[in-house]
Amino acid sequence: MTEFELKLQSAAKLAAKGRVSRRDFVQLALAAGLTATAANAMFVQAVRAEPKKGGTLKIGIGDGDATDSMDPGIYLNPFTVTALQGTLSNGLTEIDAKGNVVPDLAESFEPSDGAKKWVFKLRKGATFHNGKTVTADDVVVSVRHHTIEGTRSVAKSILASVNNVVADGAETVVFELDGGNADFPYIISDIPVMPAKEGGVDWESGIRTGPYMLEKFEPGVIATFNKNPNYFKSDKGWFDRVECLAINDVTARTNALNTGEVHYMDRCDLKTLDILKQNPDLVILETTGYGHYVYLMNVQKAPFDNPDVRNAIKYSLNRDEIVQKVFLGHGAIGNDNPIAPVVKFAIDPQPKHVYDPDMVKNLLKKAGAENTQFDLSVADAGFTGATDSALLWQEHARAAGLNLNVIREPNEGYWDNVWLKKPFFASYWAGRPRPIAVRRYAVYHQRDHRSPGRAGSATARAVSAATRKREVIGLDANRLSAFGVQILELPRLAITRTSSGLSLDLPNPRPFLLRCRSGQVRTRPPAEAGAGGRTTEDAAS
């Protein structure tokens, strides 16, 4: 080993302790013969080696709304789910980095009677933020919050199979289902546990069980949290403070990352990724997720009530070209299936809906719709790239003899004025880690549901889409899934800023902003700026 290599090895150990700056380390590595790229990569690897607790994590989230609520029944977008569920709350179970269901507030869970009965034993020592011990009664009222008469909860459908839930003492909860369900522990992971109060459950106060305690919540703007010193998982919740900022505009979100206003952003602008990759202080994370971009059709209204029309539309777009030109190769082509390929036992459904102009013409002729104009309402509020995708699709459709009229809607008010109001529009679905959960969210009857107004998440949209018997044509950035046309399968893209303190280890295929206490965010205050030490934090959500 040369003298430079020995010095480099020593510098890596010092970098792990926060005692060598990036600049000094890179200069030494260059002298040792490494390239600048390799030197930066080695530095990042070194500083990730020894995590320490502390620091503040600031997250820029791309979907918040003034109608956001503390009510978990209407957590409808990444902002509320990240801040109020993942950061603030716990369920009986959670999904780990490999997509498996594991105990959370529950210590164990066991089925009986052919999985029609499930018994959950609560973890000892778990408390709410006000110091109250979590009991079975709290779990019972938290579940019933989503099933009681008149509930607005979008989770009502996934709990429709629960005939009864009761407390068997202070530490045991018993669920009785209407049929056997081996995946019930996956389903219950979506339900945060809240403290019981006289006549129901306390969702208004924000008192939960999670690694961070609520300090401030401004709907659609910001949510701030301080570390829960009594959290029952000692290896989680490493930050002192977490700030979740709703920054809906992707340019503003990117600028916030570049200026250090936030350390992490989601829903990245694909057009700027190559430029951002050149910044050694930024780490771009791309993982396979469960979500997908979609175009929804109301199949109760003509002409979408005709299956030949729907199939003609499915064959009228060149999904591969859209993936390459609009999404720049990020994501995989979807095939109108809501089950993402990362889901266990997922299959590749047939037939493949590939671009086929002759098929389109034959189906339109069969339906007597050769001269029909199909109005598609789009805005990038539906999903980033919705407008560009629709305009490119319009060209494909024209060449296939289908008259697709793209109507550009304003982003402001899209979810109130377009979503579920127009018969054909752009949206996005997040997906779920198990097929049964996707099915239960989707199979939801209109008579049981009252739309909560603004529903931004895949969950709410899947519920309402199926509620109104909608068929989906989707661009799935993980997979345009669902009943209709899917363009691609969505990757989850996020960027962290290492120089201001963040790099993110995120093995979990489930979208980070939907729930991932298993991921880790490692932060290192820049030594160049005089900030000593380095911190490693557990992912806030």
N, C-alpha and C positions, 0 to 999 in steps of 0.2 A: 504494500500500500504506500503510495507516494505521500510526501509531506502535505501537499494540497488536499489529498483525499482524507488524511487524518484530521486536518483542520476543518474540513467540510463535515466530517462525522461529528466532531466536537461542536461545531456551530449548530448542527441539527439538534443536538441535545439541549443546547442553550436556547434555541428557538422554541423548543417545546416548553421551556420554562418562561417564555416571554422576555428573554434577556438579549435577543439579537433581532434587529430590525430586518424587514424584508429587503431593504436596499443593500445593507451590508452582507446579508446572506447571499443574495443574487450575485453581487460582485465577486465574492469568494468562489461561488460555484462556477462562474464564467472563467475565472482564473484556473479552475480545476479542469476545464475543458467541456463543461456542460453548455448546452444551448440555453437561451433565455427562457424558452418554454419549459424545458426540463427543470431549470433552476427554480422557477416559480412553482411548478408542480411539487418539487421536493420540499419547498418551504411550506406549502399548504399542508402536505402530509405530515411534516414535522410538528407544526403548531397544533395539529389535531390530536397529537399523541397523548397529552395529559390534560384532561378536562378539569376545569375549576368552576365552582358555582359563583353566581352573581351576574350583574349587568342588566341591561334593559333590551328587550327585543321589540322592534317596531315593524309591524307587518302591513304592507299595502295590499288591500283586498279589492278585487275588481267588480264587486257587485253588492251594493248596499242601497237601502231605500228608506225614505222618511216614514214609511208605514211599518218598518221593522218593529218587532215586539219582543218582550221578555218571555212571552208565552211560547213554550217549546212546541206546541201544537201547530204553530205557524212560523217555524224557522224555515224560511223559504229561499234563502240564498246563501252563498258562501260566507258573507259577512256575519250573519246571525249564527250559522252553524259552526263557524270557526271560533267566534268570540264567545258565544253563549253556551254552546254545547261542548266542543272540544276543550276549550280553555277553562271554562267555568264549572263544567258538570262531569258526572260519571253516570254510566248505566250499570246494569247488573253484569253485563259482559262488554267486551270490546273486540275489535278485529286487529290482530297483530300484523307484523311486517310481512308475513308470508300469506296473509289472507285467511288465517285460521281464527276461529272464535276462542277467546280465552276469558277467564274470570276477571271481573273488574271490581265492582262493589260486592259481587257474589264471591264467596270463597270456593264454592263448588256448585255443580248442577247435575242432576241425574234424571233420566226419563224412566217411566214405567208405563204399563198398560199399552204397549205398542207405541210409545212416544205420544200418547194422548194426555199424559200427565207429566208435568215437569216440577221438580222440587229444587229450589235454589236456597242454599245456605249462605247467609250473609257473613261478610268478613268482620271479624272482631276488631274493634278499635277505630272503625271509620266514623267520622263525625262530619256534621255540616259546619259551615263557616262560622256559625254562631255558637259552636261548641256542643250542640245537641247530638246525641248518638243516633246513627242511622238505624231504624228499626223496620221490621216487616210491614208495619202499618204505613210507613212513608212510601214504601214501594207500591203497596196496593193502591193508594190514592193517586200516586204518580201515573200508574197505568190507567186507572179509571178516568183520569183527566182527559184521556184521548178517546174514551168509549162512551161516555155518558150522553144521554139524550141532549141533542142540540149542540154538541161539540163542533167547533170549526176545525178540529185537528186534521191535518193531512195524513196523520199516522193512523187514523181510524181504520182504514182498510187493512193495514198489516196486522192489526189486532182483532180483526173480525172473527178469527178462529178461536179466540179466547172466550169460552163459555163462562168461566169464573176464575177469579184470582182472590185468594184469601191468605191471611196471616195465620201461621200455625206456631204461635208463640212469638217472641220478639225477634228471633233470628232466622225464621224459616218462612219462605213464600211458596205457595203451591198454585200452579196454573193448571186448569183443566181445559183442554182443547176440544174442538168438535171433531177432530180426527187426528191420526198420528202425523207428527211433523218432526222429523229428525233435525231440521234446520231452525227450530224455534229459538235456540240461543243466539243465532245470527240476527234474527228479527228483533229480539228484545234489546239488542245493542243500540238501537236507534232511540230508545226511550230514556231520557235523563231522569234521575231520581231527585225529588224535591221534598222539602219538609211538609208533613201533614199539618193542617190547621182545622179548626172547627168548621165543619161543613164542606171540606174539600182539601185542596192543596195550595200551598203558598208559592205561586210562580212569580208574583209581582215584585217581591223584595230582591230577587237575585241571589238569595242564600242557597248555595248548592254545596257540593262536596269536592270540587275539583282542585287542581294544583294552584289555582290562582283565585283570589277573591275580588269581586267586583268593586271598583272604585267609582266609575262613572260610565253611563251609557247614554249616548245621544243617537237615536235611531238614524241609520243611514249616514252617520258622520264618524263617530269614534266610540270605542269602548276601551277603558283602561282597567288594569288589574294589578294587584300586588300579591306577592307570594303568600301562599297559605302555609304558615309555619307548622301546622299540625296535619299536613297531608299524609294519608296513610301509606303512600308509596314513596319511600325515601330516595329511590333512584329516579324520580321524576320531579318535574317542577323546579328546574335549576336556576331559572331567572329570578331576579329580585322583582322585576316589573315587566309587564307586557302591555303594549299599546297596539290595538287593531284599528287601522284607519281605513275607512271606505273611500277609495279613490276610483271612481267608476271609469274615468277616461284613461285609456291605456297610455297615451302620451304623457299625461300628468303623472301617472303611476311610474312610468319609466324615468321621468325627470326626478321624481322623489327618490328613486333608488340611486340615480347617478349623483345626486347632491348629498346623499346620506340622510335624507329626511326619514327614509325607511331602510331597513336592512334586508328585507325580503319582499318580493312581489310575486303575485300569481298572474295567470292569464296574460302571458307575454305577447308582445307584438312580433309576429314571426318575421315581418319585414325588416326589423332592426336586430334580429338575433346575431347575424354575421358580424355586424358592427360591434355589438356588445361583447361578442366572444374575444375581440381583440383587447379588451380591457382586462389586464391580469388580476384586477381586484374583484372581478365578478365571476361567480360560478353559476353556470346554467345547468339546471337539473331537469332531465326529461325521463319520465317513467311511464310505463303502460298503466292506464287507469281503467275505470269502469264506464266513463261517460261517453257521450256522443252528441253531435250536432244534428238537428233534425228540422225538417219542414213538415208541418202538421196539416192534415186535411180533415175537415169536418165531414164525416161520411154519412151524416144525416141530411146533408144538403146536396142538391144537384149542383154540378155533375159528379161530385165525388162519391155519391151513393152507388155509382156504377163501378163494379170491380174491374171491368175492362178499361175504363178511364183511368183508374188508379194504376193498373199495371202498365198502361201506355206511358203514364208519367214516370213510373219507375225505370222504364227502359229508355227514357228520353234524355238522360244526362250522362255525360262521360265522366264518371267519378274519378278515374285515374288522372285525367287532365286537371280536374279541380284540385285534387290532392297535390299535384306537382306545382301548379301555377298559383293557386291561392294559398295553400298551406305549406308550400315550398318543401314538400316531401315529408313533413312531420305528420305522423299518424298513418294508419292503414285504411285501406278501402273497406267500407262497411257494406253489409248486405241485408239491411232491413231486419236486423235481429238485435234485441235489447240485451242479450247476454254477451258480455265482453269476452274476448279470448282468454283473459287471465283468470276467469272464473273456473273453478274446478269442474271437470266433466263437460266443459263447453264444447259444442260441435260447430262445424261450419255448415250452415243450412243451405239447402238447395231449393229452387234453382238459383243460379247466380244472375242477379239483375245487372247485366252489362249493357253498355250502350248499343242499341240495336234499332236503327231507323226503320228498317222494314217491319220489325215487330210493332213499333209504335204506330205506323201507318195502318197496319192490319187491325190492330186493336181499336184504334179510333174509328175506322170504318165499321167494325163490328158493333161499336157502341153508338154509331150514328153521330159522332162528335168531331168530324173532320174540320168543321168550321167554327168550333167552340173556342172562345178566348178564356184562358185560365189566368185569373188574377192572383198573383203571389205578393203578399205584403211582407216587406223585409226592412230591417234596420240592424245595425251592428249591436244594438242593445240585445237582440235575440242571441247572437253569438258573434264573436269577432271574425269577420270574413263573410258574414251572411250576405251582405250586399254584393260584394265581388263575386262570390260563388253563384248567386242568383243571376247576375248579368252574364257570366260565362255559360251557365246552364241555358239561359235564354238563346244563346247562339246554337248550342247543341240541339235544343228543342226545335228551333226554326228549321235546321237542316233535316230534321226528322219529320217535319210536317205538323208539329204541335205548336200552337200559338200561345206562348207563355208571356204574359204581360207582367213585368216587374214593377211593383209600386213601391217607391222609396218612402218609408214612413219616418217620422222624426223619432230620435232616440228618447226624447223626453215624453213621458206618458205612454211609452210603447206597451208596457205590461197592463195598463189600465184600458187603453183604447184599441189595441190591436190583438193582443194575446187573448184567445178564446172568443174574440168579438168578430174577427174576420175568418172566413172559411178556409183560408190557405195562408200560412205564415211561418216565419222562422222561429225556432226555439232551441233549447238544449236540455238534455237529460243527463243526470249524473250517474245513473246505474247503481247497482248493488252487488255485494260480493257473492250472493247466492241467487239462483234463479227463482226460488220460491218467494224471496223478498221482492224481486222485480214484478213477479206475477201478482202478488198481493197489493202492491202499490198501484198496479195498472188496473186490475179487476175491481173496479170501484163504481158503485151505482149512483146515478145522479140524485136519486131521492135521498141518499144518505149524506150528501155533501153540500156544504155551502161554501162557495169559493171565497177564500180569504182576501180577495182583491188582488194584490200583487203577489204572484207566485213565481219566484225567480229560480228555484232549484229544480233539478231534474225530478226530484221526488214529487213536488207539488204538481209539476207539469205533467208527469206521467200519470198521476192520479186523475187530474182534471181532464187530460187528453182522453184517457180511457173512459172516464166518467161520461164524457160527451160523445163517446164512441168515435173518437178521432183516429184517423190513420196517419201514421208518420212517414214522412219522406225525410230522411235525415242525412245530414252531413255529420258523420260521427267522427269526432276527432279522437275518438277512441273506438268508436264505431257508431255510425249513424244508425242507431238501432231503432227498433220499434216498428210499429205497424205502419209501414210505408216505405219511403225511399231513404236509404242511408247512404251517405257519401263516404265517410271515413271513420275509422276508430281513432278516438282522441288520445293523444299523449297528454300527460300532465306536465306542464312547463312552469318552472319557477326559477327565479334568479335570486341569489344571495350575494351580499357584498362582504368580501373577506376582509378588506382593509379597514372597514369601519366595524368589523367585528363579526362577520357571519360567514360560515360555510355550513352547508346542510347535508347531513347524511340521511337520506330518505329512501329506505329500501321498500317501504310499504307501497304496493301498487294502488291502494285505495287513495283517492285524491286527498292530498295533504290538508286542504282546506275543509274537508268534510269530517276529518277525525283522524288524528295520528299522534297519539301520545307516545308511540313507539319510535318515531323518528327522533333524531337528535340534531339540534342546531348548535354548532360550536362557534363561539365568538372570541375574537381576539382584538382588544383595543389596540390601535396602531402605535407601535413604539415610536414611529417617526413623529407622531403628534405629541409625544411625551406622556402617553397613557401607558402606565406600567401594567405588567401582568397580562393575563389572558383568561378568558372565561369560556366554559363550555356549558351550553344550556340545553335542557331538554326541550323538544318542540312544544310550543305553547298549546297547540291543539291536540 
